[in-house]
Amino acid sequence: MQSLDGLQRATPGPFFFTRVQARLGKAEQSIWEALSSFIARPVVAISVICFVLLLNGTVIFKQAEVSPVIGGDQPDISLAEEYTLASSSFYDYENQEP
């Protein structure tokens, strides 16, 4: 019951009025400040993240639908043979001189 003894009115910290007046009198924001404050809003950040996820999902599903047709005119080359044709090795050369 005695917790209200010595209760005082709340007061702002020192130089509060000066800081408020400085902010109110501040010149117009630069383009970079305005852009960064716009991007920092949670609604914008969440919507950009959702858009990127939606775009990634669309690309993944479109690639899954389009499958290459194998056969027909293309020769049947295994994956290992295809890569060994394109690579050269230093061990393939023989040194004829002693």
Secondary structure as the mmCIF struct_conf table of DSSP 4:
data_model
#
loop_
_struct_conf.conf_type_id
_struct_conf.id
_struct_conf.beg_label_comp_id
_struct_conf.beg_label_asym_id
_struct_conf.beg_label_seq_id
_struct_conf.end_label_comp_id
_struct_conf.end_label_asym_id
_struct_conf.end_label_seq_id
HELX_RH_3T_P HELX_RH_3T_P1 GLN A 2 LEU A 4
TURN_TY1_P TURN_TY1_P1 ASP A 5 GLY A 6
HELX_LH_PP_P HELX_LH_PP_P1 PRO A 12 GLY A 13
TURN_TY1_P TURN_TY1_P2 PRO A 14 PHE A 15
HELX_RH_AL_P HELX_RH_AL_P1 PHE A 16 LEU A 24
TURN_TY1_P TURN_TY1_P3 GLY A 25 GLY A 25
HELX_LH_PP_P HELX_LH_PP_P2 LYS A 26 SER A 30
HELX_RH_AL_P HELX_RH_AL_P2 ILE A 31 ILE A 39
TURN_TY1_P TURN_TY1_P4 ALA A 40 ALA A 40
BEND BEND1 ARG A 41 ARG A 41
HELX_RH_AL_P HELX_RH_AL_P3 PRO A 42 GLU A 65
HELX_LH_PP_P HELX_LH_PP_P3 PRO A 68 ILE A 70
BEND BEND2 GLY A 71 GLY A 71
TURN_TY1_P TURN_TY1_P5 GLY A 72 ASP A 73
BEND BEND3 GLN A 74 GLN A 74
HELX_RH_AL_P HELX_RH_AL_P4 LEU A 79 ALA A 86
HELX_RH_3T_P HELX_RH_3T_P2 PHE A 90 ASP A 92
#
